[in-house]
């Protein structure tokens, strides 16, 4: 049985260590509009997702999913779907009407999940991601 929960500080620290291989910064949970969920299977941390609820200038809001990851040993068991569903329904309850994310063109498992849940490719044509080091 897998439960998806909003993590407390200790569980968040475990998730960050497990999936990002770094120490947690407690201020992350205090960040406005942050959404983070973890998956626990029989009390074992098996997945997580995080992103943001973003207000828009027109008064609407949208979600940005930055990362969704499930331990390789627990993939294809519906955990990613549970995490994504929780992220989306939480955002909807906050008033979000859209969500965006990026994934690798060759990340077939992720793309299959997003397609199966009603996600669609961007209608603005091919996109390119830019990063700026500040």
Buried (B, 14 or more C-beta within 10 A) or exposed (E): EBEBEEBEEEBBBBBBEBBEEEEBEEEBBEEEBBBBBBBBBEEEBBBBBBBBBBBEEEEEBBBBBEEBBBBEEBBEBBBBBBBBBBBBEBBEEEEBEEBEBEBEEEEEEBBEBBEEEEBEEEEEEEEEEEEEEE
